[in-house]
C-alpha cells in the first residue's frame, strides 16, 4: 500500500485532514485484503455523516417492506409504516408515497432545510419536519433531488412505527443478523473521548466538535436521525458490510441496490452510484455505496463483490475543500489497483 501512503501524506501535508483510514477486500471474506491508516494518538472513531443513510436508514426501511412481503417499489408509506403514519398532521401528502421514492430521493421533498435555526438542540416531531418542508406540488416530475429531509422523514417514520429510537432499532437489527456493531459503530457519546476524532469548530454551537455530530440539523433533531449521526471505525463498517452479506435477510440491501445499477439517475435503493470523478476510479464506475460530508465514503462492486472504504475528517479544514474530490479519486484508485492484483 506504498502508493496509498504517499497519496495520504500529500493531502495531509496540504491540510485536508488529520486522520485517515482506508481498506478494501471482498464481501465473503471476514478480513480486508489491504488496510492502511494514519490515526494519531490512537483516535479511530469518525463521524460517518451521510453513511448513516446507507448503513442505518436504508436497511431498516427495506426491512419494513420485507416484513409485509412487498417490494419497496410497491409498498406505500401507509403500508410499511402504518401504525406510525395514520391521522398525523402533514402526512396526508405522503400516505400513498412509495417507500422506494424516498429511498431514491424522488419524493419531491427539498434537499435541505435549516431546522437547527428553530430547534436549537430540541428534538422535533415528525409532523414538525413535514409541515416545515412541504414537497413540490409537482412531485411526479421530479427525479433524484438528493434530500436530507427525505431521509429525516424515513428515519422518523421508522421510529414512530416501532416506538423506539432509531439507533436502538438498528442495534436490534444488527443483533438479529449476528452483526457485532456495539463498540465499533454507534452514537458519538457512546465512545470514550480519547478515541474520537474531531471534526473542527462549529460556529453554530461555538465549540470544537468531538463526539458531537457535525451536521447541524442532526444535532437539532437530538443527535441521531435518518440522514446522519452514526459514528464508527473502519473496522466497524467492514464488519457491518460482511454481516449484511452473509445474512439472507441483510443481503437484500445489496441485491436491491445492485438491481438498480443500470437505472437512470444517480440514486439506487438508498445507496448511490459511484460514477462521479471522486468514485469511478474504484471498479471502473460500477460502484454502489455512499459518501459522507465529513470526508467518508464506501463503494461496493457488484461484479467482483469487493468493497473499498475511505474515511477522513476532512471538515477539520473547513466546510468546502476541492481537495477532497481529488483525494478520494486517488485513494479509491489505489485501492482498486491493489485489489486487481488478488
MARDRENMI-691534 format. One record per residue: x, y, z of N, C-alpha, C, CB in turn. Coordinates in steps of 0.05 Angstrom, whole numbers, padded with zeros to 5 digits, always signed. Glycine has a CB too. Layout:
<recs>
XYZXYZXYZXYZ
...
</recs>
This chain:
<recs>
+00016-00024+00000+00000+00000+00000+00017+00025+00000-00019+00000+00024
+00042+00023-00010+00060+00046-00010+00048+00070-00025+00087+00038-00023
+00034+00064-00047+00022+00086-00063+00002+00101-00047+00009+00075-00088
-00015+00087-00031-00035+00100-00015-00022+00116+00007-00054+00079-00003
+00000+00106+00018+00014+00121+00039+00025+00147+00028+00037+00104+00050
+00035+00147+00004+00046+00171-00009+00023+00190-00015+00062+00164-00034
+00001+00180-00025-00022+00197-00031-00032+00211-00005-00045+00181-00044
-00035+00195+00016-00045+00206+00041-00026+00227+00052-00048+00183+00061
+00000+00222+00050+00019+00242+00061+00017+00269+00047+00047+00231+00058
+00012+00268+00021+00010+00294+00006-00014+00310+00015+00008+00288-00024
-00037+00296+00018-00062+00310+00025-00062+00318+00055-00086+00293+00019
-00049+00303+00071-00047+00311+00099-00029+00336+00101-00035+00289+00117
-00008+00336+00086+00010+00360+00085-00004+00385+00075+00035+00354+00068
-00024+00381+00057-00039+00403+00047-00061+00412+00066-00052+00395+00020
-00063+00399+00089-00082+00407+00110-00110+00397+00107-00082+00436+00112
-00115+00377+00089-00142+00367+00084-00154+00354+00108-00142+00349+00060
-00138+00338+00123-00148+00323+00146-00125+00317+00165-00162+00296+00136
-00132+00306+00188-00112+00298+00207-00112+00268+00211-00117+00311+00234
-00134+00254+00204-00137+00225+00208-00149+00213+00182-00155+00219+00232
-00139+00188+00176-00148+00174+00152-00148+00144+00157-00131+00182+00128
-00168+00131+00146-00169+00102+00146-00177+00093+00118-00189+00091+00168
-00165+00072+00108-00172+00061+00082-00169+00031+00082-00155+00074+00059
-00188+00017+00069-00186-00012+00067-00201-00021+00043-00196-00025+00093
-00196-00046+00034-00211-00058+00012-00209-00088+00016-00200-00049-00015
-00229-00102+00005-00229-00130+00007-00254-00142-00007-00230-00139+00036
-00261-00166+00001-00284-00179-00012-00305-00185+00009-00275-00206-00026
-00330-00183+00001-00352-00185+00019-00354-00213+00032-00378-00179+00005
-00344-00233+00019-00345-00260+00031-00321-00267+00048-00349-00280+00009
-00304-00248+00052-00280-00252+00069-00282-00234+00094-00254-00247+00053
-00277-00246+00117-00280-00231+00142-00260-00208+00145-00278-00250+00165
-00236-00211+00134-00216-00191+00137-00210-00177+00111-00190-00204+00149
-00203-00152+00111-00196-00138+00087-00170-00149+00075-00193-00108+00092
-00168-00147+00049-00143-00155+00035-00121-00134+00040-00147-00158+00005
-00129-00109+00041-00110-00087+00045-00122-00067+00065-00102-00074+00018
-00105-00056+00081-00114-00036+00100-00091-00017+00106-00124-00049+00127
-00096+00009+00107-00076+00029+00114-00090+00051+00129-00061+00039+00089
-00077+00061+00150-00089+00083+00165-00067+00100+00177-00107+00073+00187
-00074+00124+00183-00057+00142+00200-00076+00154+00220-00042+00164+00183
-00075+00144+00244-00093+00152+00266-00077+00162+00290-00113+00129+00273
-00068+00187+00289-00052+00197+00311-00065+00195+00338-00045+00226+00306
-00049+00189+00359-00059+00188+00387-00079+00165+00391-00071+00214+00395
-00081+00146+00372-00099+00124+00376-00128+00131+00371-00096+00113+00403
-00134+00154+00360-00161+00162+00354-00171+00149+00329-00164+00193+00352
-00193+00134+00330-00201+00117+00308-00231+00120+00301-00195+00089+00314
-00246+00136+00316-00275+00137+00312-00282+00163+00296-00290+00137+00339
-00294+00159+00273-00301+00180+00255-00331+00187+00257-00293+00173+00226
-00337+00212+00251-00365+00220+00246-00371+00211+00218-00370+00251+00250
-00388+00192+00214-00393+00179+00188-00413+00195+00171-00402+00151+00192
-00426+00215+00183-00444+00233+00167-00465+00217+00151-00427+00251+00149
-00467+00222+00125-00489+00211+00109-00485+00181+00104-00490+00225+00083
-00464+00169+00113-00463+00139+00112-00485+00128+00129-00435+00129+00121
-00496+00144+00148-00519+00137+00164-00543+00129+00146-00527+00159+00183
-00547+00144+00124-00568+00138+00105-00566+00110+00094-00569+00159+00082
-00541+00103+00086-00537+00077+00073-00535+00054+00092-00511+00078+00058
-00524+00058+00116-00518+00036+00135-00540+00032+00155-00492+00041+00149
-00556+00053+00161-00576+00051+00182-00604+00052+00170-00573+00073+00203
-00611+00075+00158-00639+00080+00150-00647+00062+00127-00642+00109+00142
-00630+00059+00107-00637+00042+00084-00643+00013+00092-00614+00042+00064
-00625-00001+00107-00632-00028+00115-00658-00030+00131-00610-00040+00131
-00663-00011+00148-00687-00012+00165-00712-00007+00148-00686+00008+00188
-00711+00011+00129-00734+00016+00111-00740-00009+00094-00728+00041+00093
-00719-00021+00084-00722-00046+00068-00734-00068+00085-00695-00055+00056
-00725-00070+00110-00736-00090+00129-00766-00086+00132-00721-00088+00156
-00775-00061+00136-00804-00056+00139-00820-00065+00115-00809-00026+00144
-00808-00062+00091-00822-00072+00067-00822-00102+00066-00809-00060+00042
-00799-00114+00073-00798-00144+00073-00817-00156+00092-00769-00152+00079
-00822-00143+00115-00839-00154+00135-00868-00156+00126-00838-00138+00160
-00876-00139+00107-00903-00140+00096-00903-00153+00068-00916-00112+00094
-00879-00165+00062-00876-00180+00037-00882-00164+00012-00894-00205+00038
-00872-00139+00013-00875-00122-00010-00849-00110-00018-00896-00099-00004
-00845-00107-00044-00821-00093-00054-00823-00064-00047-00818-00098-00085
-00801-00050-00042-00802-00021-00036-00816-00005-00059-00775-00010-00031
-00815-00015-00083-00828-00001-00105-00859-00004-00103-00819-00012-00132
-00868-00024-00089-00897-00029-00086-00908-00019-00059-00902-00058-00088
-00892-00019-00038-00901-00013-00011-00904+00017-00008-00882-00024+00010
-00927+00026+00001-00932+00054+00007-00923+00060+00035-00962+00062+00003
-00920+00085+00041-00913+00094+00069-00934+00083+00088-00912+00125+00071
-00960+00085+00081-00981+00075+00098-00979+00045+00103-01008+00081+00086
-00972+00030+00083-00969+00001+00086-00945-00007+00103-00968-00013+00059
-00922+00006+00097-00897-00002+00110-00895+00009+00139-00874+00008+00094
-00907+00032+00144-00904+00045+00170-00931+00053+00181-00886+00070+00168
-00952+00038+00175-00979+00046+00180-00985+00054+00209-00997+00024+00174
-00975+00039+00228-00981+00045+00256-00971+00072+00264-00969+00024+00274
-00951+00082+00251-00940+00108+00259-00946+00130+00239-00911+00106+00262
-00963+00125+00220-00968+00146+00199-00997+00152+00194-00955+00137+00174
-01014+00145+00212-01043+00150+00208-01052+00174+00225-01060+00125+00216
-01068+00191+00213-01080+00214+00227-01060+00232+00241-01100+00204+00248
-01038+00239+00226-01019+00257+00236-01017+00281+00218-00991+00244+00240
-01014+00305+00229-01013+00329+00212-00990+00327+00192-01009+00354+00229
-00995+00335+00167-00975+00335+00147-00971+00309+00132-00949+00342+00159
-00983+00287+00142-00979+00261+00130-00997+00256+00105-00984+00240+00150
-01018+00273+00102-01037+00268+00080-01023+00268+00053-01059+00288+00081
-01001+00283+00051-00987+00285+00025-00970+00260+00020-00969+00309+00025
-00966+00243+00040-00946+00222+00037-00956+00194+00041-00924+00227+00057
-00981+00190+00050-00991+00164+00056-00989+00145+00032-01019+00165+00066
-00993+00155+00008-00992+00138-00016-00964+00137-00029-01012+00147-00036
-00946+00153-00018-00918+00153-00029-00905+00126-00026-00902+00175-00015
-00892+00117-00046-00878+00091-00045-00852+00095-00029-00873+00081-00073
-00845+00074-00014-00820+00075+00001-00796+00079-00017-00817+00049+00018
-00798+00067-00041-00775+00070-00060-00770+00099-00068-00781+00053-00085
-00792+00115-00070-00787+00143-00078-00772+00159-00057-00814+00157-00084
-00775+00151-00032-00759+00164-00011-00731+00154-00011-00772+00158+00017
-00727+00127-00015-00701+00116-00016-00686+00126-00040-00702+00086-00017
-00700+00131-00062-00687+00140-00087-00687+00171-00089-00702+00129-00111
-00694+00185-00068-00694+00214-00068-00712+00226-00090-00665+00225-00072
-00735+00214-00094-00754+00223-00114-00781+00231-00103-00758+00201-00135
-00782+00238-00077-00807+00244-00064-00817+00272-00068-00804+00239-00034
-00800+00290-00078-00808+00318-00080-00801+00334-00056-00837+00320-00086
-00791+00321-00035-00782+00336-00012-00757+00352-00018-00778+00318+00013
-00753+00375-00006-00730+00391-00013-00704+00378-00004-00732+00419-00001
-00682+00388-00015-00656+00377-00008-00649+00382+00021-00634+00388-00027
-00657+00405+00031-00647+00413+00057-00665+00435+00069-00617+00422+00056
-00667+00436+00095-00679+00458+00109-00663+00463+00135-00710+00452+00116
-00660+00488+00142-00644+00493+00166-00661+00491+00191-00632+00522+00164
-00669+00467+00198-00685+00462+00222-00671+00472+00247-00691+00432+00225
-00645+00471+00247-00630+00477+00272-00634+00506+00281-00600+00472+00267
-00641+00524+00262-00646+00552+00269-00669+00554+00289-00652+00569+00244
-00690+00537+00285-00713+00538+00303-00711+00519+00326-00738+00532+00287
-00696+00497+00323-00696+00476+00343-00677+00481+00366-00690+00450+00331
-00652+00489+00359-00631+00494+00378-00627+00470+00397-00637+00519+00395
-00625+00446+00385-00618+00423+00401-00642+00408+00412-00600+00430+00423
-00667+00418+00407-00690+00404+00418-00703+00387+00396-00711+00425+00429
-00708+00362+00402-00717+00343+00382-00744+00351+00371-00719+00315+00395
-00746+00351+00345-00772+00357+00332-00788+00332+00328-00767+00371+00305
-00815+00336+00326-00832+00313+00319-00833+00310+00289-00860+00317+00331
-00842+00287+00280-00844+00283+00251-00863+00302+00238-00854+00254+00246
-00887+00308+00249-00904+00328+00236-00890+00355+00233-00930+00332+00252
-00874+00363+00253-00860+00388+00251-00842+00388+00226-00843+00393+00276
-00828+00366+00221-00810+00365+00198-00826+00368+00172-00795+00338+00198
-00848+00354+00170-00863+00354+00145-00876+00381+00141-00884+00333+00145
-00887+00393+00162-00901+00419+00158-00881+00441+00152-00916+00425+00183
-00856+00438+00160-00836+00459+00154-00823+00454+00126-00815+00459+00175
-00828+00431+00115-00815+00424+00089-00835+00412+00070-00791+00405+00093
-00854+00428+00061-00875+00417+00043-00861+00409+00016-00897+00439+00038
-00871+00387+00005-00859+00378-00020-00867+00395-00044-00866+00349-00025
-00853+00391-00066-00861+00404-00090-00889+00396-00098-00840+00398-00113
-00905+00415-00109-00932+00407-00117-00932+00389-00142-00948+00432-00124
-00909+00388-00156-00908+00371-00179-00887+00348-00174-00899+00387-00204
-00893+00332-00154-00874+00311-00146-00868+00292-00169-00885+00296-00122
-00888+00286-00185-00884+00266-00206-00863+00273-00226-00911+00261-00220
-00858+00299-00229-00839+00308-00249-00810+00309-00239-00846+00336-00259
-00807+00304-00213-00780+00306-00201-00766+00279-00201-00782+00317-00173
-00740+00279-00203-00724+00255-00200-00698+00262-00188-00721+00240-00227
-00689+00245-00169-00663+00247-00158-00655+00275-00148-00643+00238-00178
-00672+00286-00130-00665+00310-00116-00654+00301-00089-00689+00331-00113
-00628+00299-00087-00616+00287-00063-00625+00302-00038-00585+00287-00065
-00639+00288-00020-00654+00301+00001-00647+00291+00029-00683+00299-00004
-00634+00307+00045-00632+00301+00073-00659+00300+00086-00614+00322+00088
-00677+00317+00078-00704+00319+00090-00719+00292+00086-00720+00342+00078
-00716+00280+00062-00729+00255+00056-00720+00233+00075-00724+00247+00028
-00694+00233+00082-00683+00212+00099-00689+00218+00129-00653+00208+00095
-00691+00244+00136-00701+00251+00162-00729+00240+00166-00701+00282+00167
-00746+00244+00145-00773+00233+00145-00773+00203+00148-00788+00242+00119
-00757+00189+00132-00756+00160+00134-00748+00151+00162-00736+00149+00113
-00728+00163+00173-00718+00155+00199-00740+00159+00220-00694+00171+00207
-00755+00181+00219-00775+00185+00239-00800+00168+00234-00783+00215+00239
-00805+00161+00209-00826+00141+00203-00820+00114+00217-00829+00137+00173
-00795+00106+00214-00786+00080+00226-00789+00082+00257-00757+00074+00218
-00780+00104+00268-00782+00107+00298-00812+00107+00306-00769+00133+00306
-00828+00121+00292-00856+00123+00300-00870+00096+00298-00871+00144+00283
-00863+00081+00277-00875+00055+00272-00867+00035+00294-00867+00045+00245
-00841+00035+00302-00831+00015+00320-00830+00025+00349-00803+00007+00312
-00836+00051+00353-00837+00062+00380-00811+00058+00396-00860+00049+00395
-00789+00062+00381-00763+00062+00394-00745+00082+00379-00750+00034+00393
-00723+00090+00392-00704+00107+00379-00691+00092+00356-00683+00118+00399
-00684+00107+00335-00673+00095+00311-00648+00079+00316-00668+00117+00290
-00630+00090+00333-00605+00076+00338-00610+00049+00352-00587+00093+00355
-00630+00048+00370-00636+00024+00384-00649+00003+00366-00655+00029+00408
-00666+00013+00347-00678-00005+00327-00656-00018+00311-00698+00010+00309
-00637-00001+00303-00615-00011+00286-00597-00031+00301-00598+00013+00277
-00591-00025+00326-00575-00045+00342-00590-00072+00344-00569-00033+00370
-00616-00071+00348-00632-00096+00349-00630-00111+00322-00661-00090+00356
-00631-00095+00300-00629-00107+00274-00601-00120+00270-00632-00085+00252
-00580-00107+00279-00553-00118+00277-00551-00144+00293-00533-00098+00287
-00562-00144+00317-00561-00168+00334-00575-00191+00321-00572-00162+00362
-00599-00186+00309-00614-00207+00296-00599-00219+00272-00641-00196+00287
-00582-00202+00259-00567-00212+00236-00540-00223+00244-00563-00189+00216
-00534-00222+00271-00509-00232+00280-00485-00213+00276-00503-00258+00267
-00491-00188+00273-00471-00168+00269-00463-00155+00295-00480-00146+00249
-00437-00155+00301-00427-00143+00325-00421-00113+00319-00401-00157+00336
-00440-00096+00326-00437-00068+00319-00430-00051+00344-00463-00057+00308
-00441-00057+00367-00435-00041+00391-00405-00041+00397-00451-00051+00415
-00395-00017+00403-00366-00015+00408-00351-00006+00384-00356-00040+00418
-00362-00010+00360-00349-00001+00335-00365+00018+00319-00342-00026+00318
-00392+00018+00323-00410+00036+00309-00431+00045+00329-00423+00023+00284
-00439+00070+00328-00460+00080+00346-00460+00110+00350-00456+00067+00373
-00473+00119+00371-00473+00148+00377-00445+00157+00385-00493+00154+00399
-00439+00182+00378-00414+00193+00386-00410+00193+00416-00411+00221+00376
-00431+00198+00431-00430+00199+00460-00424+00172+00472-00456+00210+00471
-00426+00150+00457-00422+00124+00467-00392+00117+00468-00436+00103+00451
-00375+00133+00455-00347+00127+00453-00331+00144+00473-00336+00132+00425
-00309+00133+00483-00291+00148+00501-00280+00172+00485-00269+00130+00512
-00277+00194+00498-00268+00219+00484-00240+00215+00472-00268+00242+00504
-00223+00198+00484-00196+00196+00475-00193+00180+00449-00179+00183+00496
-00215+00168+00439-00213+00154+00414-00230+00168+00392-00222+00125+00417
-00243+00189+00399-00259+00204+00379-00242+00223+00363-00281+00220+00393
-00249+00227+00338-00234+00245+00320-00250+00271+00316-00229+00231+00293
-00237+00293+00320-00251+00319+00318-00258+00325+00290-00233+00341+00329
-00281+00339+00286-00289+00349+00260-00287+00380+00260-00317+00340+00253
-00274+00392+00279-00268+00420+00279-00288+00437+00294-00268+00429+00251
-00286+00463+00290-00301+00483+00304-00328+00487+00291-00286+00509+00307
-00350+00487+00307-00376+00493+00296-00385+00521+00304-00397+00472+00307
-00389+00539+00284-00397+00567+00291-00425+00569+00302-00394+00584+00266
-00442+00549+00296-00469+00549+00307-00469+00543+00337-00487+00529+00292
-00454+00522+00344-00452+00514+00372-00429+00527+00387-00450+00484+00374
-00412+00540+00372-00390+00555+00383-00371+00538+00401-00400+00579+00400
-00365+00515+00390-00346+00497+00404-00334+00478+00384-00359+00482+00427
-00311+00466+00391-00300+00445+00376-00316+00420+00380-00270+00440+00383
-00319+00404+00358-00336+00381+00359-00319+00356+00363-00353+00379+00334
-00325+00341+00384-00312+00316+00390-00333+00297+00400-00288+00320+00410
-00344+00280+00383-00366+00263+00391-00393+00276+00387-00363+00255+00419
-00394+00301+00381-00419+00315+00374-00422+00314+00343-00419+00345+00384
-00445+00306+00334-00449+00303+00305-00444+00330+00291-00477+00293+00299
-00430+00329+00268-00423+00353+00254-00447+00366+00241-00403+00346+00232
-00466+00351+00231-00490+00361+00217-00508+00376+00237-00505+00338+00204
-00513+00402+00231-00528+00418+00250-00557+00409+00253-00528+00447+00241
-00569+00400+00230-00597+00391+00232-00599+00365+00249-00608+00386+00204
-00579+00348+00246-00580+00323+00262-00577+00330+00291-00557+00304+00253
-00559+00349+00297-00557+00358+00325-00583+00369+00335-00534+00380+00327
-00597+00385+00318-00622+00397+00326-00644+00377+00330-00631+00417+00305
-00641+00354+00317-00661+00333+00319-00654+00313+00341-00664+00318+00293
-00634+00319+00357-00628+00302+00380-00602+00287+00379-00650+00283+00384
-00587+00290+00357-00561+00278+00355-00559+00253+00338-00551+00271+00382
-00582+00242+00331-00583+00219+00312-00609+00220+00297-00580+00192+00328
-00607+00218+00270-00631+00220+00253-00627+00202+00229-00636+00249+00245
-00646+00202+00211-00645+00184+00188-00624+00191+00168-00671+00184+00174
-00613+00216+00170-00593+00224+00150-00565+00226+00160-00602+00251+00139
-00561+00226+00186-00534+00230+00198-00535+00222+00227-00524+00259+00195
-00511+00220+00239-00510+00215+00268-00493+00190+00275-00537+00211+00279
-00488+00173+00256-00472+00149+00262-00443+00155+00264-00477+00127+00240
-00430+00145+00285-00401+00147+00288-00390+00118+00287-00393+00161+00315
-00364+00116+00279-00353+00089+00280-00325+00088+00268-00371+00071+00266
-00314+00064+00269-00288+00058+00258-00290+00045+00231-00272+00040+00278
-00267+00044+00217-00267+00030+00192-00273+00000+00195-00240+00033+00178
-00262-00011+00217-00267-00040+00222-00297-00045+00227-00251-00049+00246
-00310-00025+00240-00339-00028+00245-00355-00029+00219-00349-00005+00262
-00348-00012+00199-00362-00013+00174-00356-00039+00159-00353+00011+00156
-00331-00049+00160-00325-00075+00148-00342-00097+00160-00295-00081+00152
-00344-00098+00186-00359-00119+00199-00389-00116+00192-00356-00117+00229
-00399-00092+00190-00427-00089+00183-00433-00098+00154-00436-00059+00185
-00416-00091+00135-00419-00099+00107-00417-00130+00105-00398-00086+00089
-00398-00142+00119-00396-00171+00119-00421-00184+00131-00370-00180+00134
-00430-00172+00152-00454-00183+00165-00479-00182+00148-00460-00169+00191
-00482-00160+00134-00505-00158+00115-00502-00180+00093-00506-00130+00102
-00478-00183+00083-00474-00201+00061-00479-00230+00068-00445-00198+00050
-00471-00238+00092-00473-00266+00099-00502-00273+00109-00453-00274+00121
-00519-00253+00114-00546-00258+00122-00565-00257+00098-00554-00238+00144
-00581-00277+00093-00600-00276+00071-00618-00251+00073-00618-00301+00070
-00626-00244+00097-00644-00220+00100-00628-00195+00095-00656-00220+00129
-00604-00194+00106-00588-00170+00102-00578-00166+00074-00564-00171+00120
-00574-00188+00060-00563-00186+00032-00583-00172+00014-00557-00213+00022
-00608-00171+00022-00628-00156+00006-00620-00128+00001-00655-00157+00021
-00605-00115+00019-00596-00088+00016-00578-00087-00009-00581-00078+00041
-00560-00107-00012-00543-00108-00035-00558-00114-00061-00521-00129-00031
-00575-00135-00060-00588-00143-00084-00607-00122-00096-00603-00169-00080
-00621-00108-00078-00639-00087-00088-00623-00064-00100-00656-00077-00065
-00600-00057-00088-00584-00036-00099-00570-00045-00125-00564-00026-00079
-00560-00069-00125-00546-00079-00149-00566-00080-00173-00534-00107-00144
-00591-00087-00167-00610-00090-00189-00618-00063-00201-00635-00103-00179
-00612-00041-00186-00619-00014-00195-00595-00001-00210-00627+00004-00172
-00573-00015-00211-00548-00003-00221-00550+00007-00249-00526-00022-00218
-00566-00005-00266-00569+00003-00294-00590+00024-00298-00575-00021-00311
-00604+00033-00277-00625+00053-00280-00613+00080-00285-00642+00054-00255
-00630+00099-00294-00621+00126-00299-00618+00141-00272-00640+00141-00317
-00604+00163-00273-00600+00179-00248-00578+00167-00231-00626+00180-00233
-00574+00180-00208-00553+00171-00190-00563+00155-00167-00538+00195-00180
-00588+00156-00161-00599+00143-00137-00604+00113-00142-00625+00156-00129
-00599+00098-00122-00606+00069-00121-00627+00066-00100-00580+00051-00116
-00627+00043-00087-00647+00038-00066-00635+00046-00039-00656+00008-00066
-00631+00072-00036-00620+00083-00012-00590+00088-00013-00625+00065+00011
-00577+00075-00033-00549+00079-00038-00546+00097-00063-00534+00052-00042
-00521+00102-00071-00516+00120-00094-00497+00105-00113-00504+00147-00085
-00496+00115-00138-00477+00104-00158-00450+00118-00155-00489+00107-00186
-00429+00102-00157-00402+00113-00155-00391+00120-00182-00384+00094-00141
-00403+00139-00195-00395+00145-00223-00382+00173-00225-00418+00144-00241
-00382+00189-00204-00370+00215-00207-00340+00213-00205-00381+00235-00185
-00326+00235-00209-00297+00235-00211-00283+00225-00186-00287+00263-00218
-00296+00228-00163-00284+00220-00138-00287+00191-00132-00295+00236-00115
-00304+00177-00147-00310+00149-00141-00305+00129-00164-00338+00146-00133
-00305+00139-00189-00305+00120-00211-00278+00106-00215-00313+00133-00236
-00257+00115-00201-00231+00101-00202-00233+00074-00189-00209+00118-00189
-00253+00070-00171-00257+00043-00160-00276+00027-00177-00268+00045-00131
-00268+00004-00185-00284-00015-00201-00296-00002-00227-00306-00026-00185
-00281+00017-00238-00288+00029-00264-00316+00041-00265-00286+00007-00285
-00325+00052-00242-00350+00066-00241-00374+00049-00236-00354+00081-00266
-00370+00023-00230-00393+00005-00226-00402+00007-00197-00385-00024-00232
-00388+00021-00180-00393+00020-00151-00420+00029-00142-00373+00036-00137
-00430+00016-00120-00454+00024-00106-00446+00030-00078-00477+00003-00108
-00455+00052-00066-00448+00058-00039-00457+00086-00031-00418+00056-00035
-00440+00100-00016-00448+00127-00007-00424+00143+00001-00469+00125+00016
-00427+00169+00002-00407+00187+00012-00419+00203+00036-00397+00207-00010
-00401+00212+00053-00410+00229+00076-00395+00256+00075-00404+00214+00102
-00409+00277+00084-00399+00304+00082-00373+00308+00097-00420+00323+00091
-00369+00293+00119-00346+00297+00135-00320+00286+00123-00350+00283+00162
-00323+00272+00100-00300+00261+00086-00299+00230+00087-00275+00271+00098
-00322+00218+00088-00324+00189+00089-00337+00178+00064-00340+00180+00114
-00331+00153+00057-00343+00141+00034-00338+00110+00034-00332+00153+00008
-00356+00096+00022-00351+00067+00016-00365+00061-00011-00362+00049+00038
-00353+00042-00025-00364+00033-00050-00362+00002-00052-00350+00046-00074
-00382-00010-00064-00382-00039-00067-00385-00045-00097-00406-00052-00051
-00370-00064-00107-00371-00071-00136-00389-00095-00140-00343-00077-00147
-00412-00092-00154-00430-00115-00158-00417-00138-00173-00455-00106-00172
-00398-00132-00191-00386-00153-00208-00367-00171-00193-00371-00140-00231
-00349-00159-00177-00328-00174-00163-00335-00179-00134-00301-00160-00165
-00357-00167-00125-00366-00169-00097-00344-00160-00078-00375-00198-00090
-00331-00139-00086-00310-00127-00070-00319-00100-00059-00284-00123-00086
-00304-00089-00040-00312-00063-00028-00287-00047-00022-00328-00068-00001
-00290-00021-00019-00269-00003-00011-00281+00018+00008-00255+00010-00035
-00265+00025+00028-00274+00045+00048-00252+00065+00051-00280+00031+00076
-00259+00091+00051-00240+00112+00057-00254+00132+00076-00231+00127+00031
-00242+00135+00099-00253+00153+00120-00232+00174+00126-00260+00137+00145
-00242+00200+00128-00225+00222+00137-00242+00241+00154-00212+00237+00113
-00229+00260+00166-00243+00282+00180-00238+00308+00164-00234+00285+00209
-00242+00308+00139-00234+00330+00122-00247+00356+00129-00240+00323+00093
-00270+00356+00143-00282+00382+00151-00266+00397+00172-00311+00377+00162
-00245+00384+00182-00227+00399+00200-00214+00422+00185-00205+00379+00211
-00213+00421+00159-00201+00442+00143-00221+00462+00132-00185+00430+00120
-00247+00459+00140-00268+00477+00131-00290+00462+00117-00256+00498+00112
-00313+00474+00114-00336+00461+00102-00332+00453+00073-00361+00478+00105
-00318+00470+00058-00314+00466+00030-00285+00463+00023-00328+00488+00013
-00277+00442+00010-00250+00439+00000-00250+00423-00025-00232+00426+00022
-00240+00434-00047-00239+00419-00072-00220+00395-00071-00231+00437-00095
-00202+00395-00051-00183+00373-00050-00195+00346-00044-00162+00380-00029
-00218+00346-00031-00230+00320-00023-00237+00303-00048-00255+00325-00006
-00245+00316-00069-00252+00300-00093-00227+00287-00105-00265+00318-00114
-00206+00302-00108-00182+00290-00119-00169+00270-00101-00161+00312-00126
-00171+00275-00074-00160+00255-00056-00176+00229-00058-00162+00265-00027
-00203+00231-00057-00219+00206-00060-00213+00191-00086-00249+00213-00058
-00210+00206-00107-00205+00194-00133-00179+00178-00132-00203+00215-00155
-00158+00191-00121-00132+00177-00120-00132+00154-00100-00110+00197-00112
-00145+00158-00077-00145+00137-00057-00161+00112-00066-00157+00147-00031
-00185+00116-00077-00201+00094-00087-00187+00080-00111-00229+00103-00094
-00173+00096-00127-00158+00084-00149-00136+00066-00139-00147+00106-00167
-00122+00075-00118-00100+00059-00107-00112+00033-00095-00085+00075-00086
-00134+00035-00081-00146+00011-00070-00155-00009-00092-00171+00018-00053
-00166+00001-00114-00174-00016-00136-00150-00030-00149-00190+00000-00156
-00129-00015-00152-00104-00027-00164-00094-00049-00147-00083-00006-00168
-00095-00046-00120-00086-00067-00103-00105-00092-00104-00085-00057-00074
-00131-00087-00106-00150-00109-00108-00146-00125-00134-00178-00099-00106
-00139-00111-00155-00136-00124-00181-00113-00144-00182-00133-00104-00203
-00095-00141-00163-00072-00160-00162-00080-00186-00147-00049-00146-00147
-00103-00187-00135-00111-00210-00120-00119-00233-00138-00134-00204-00101
</recs>
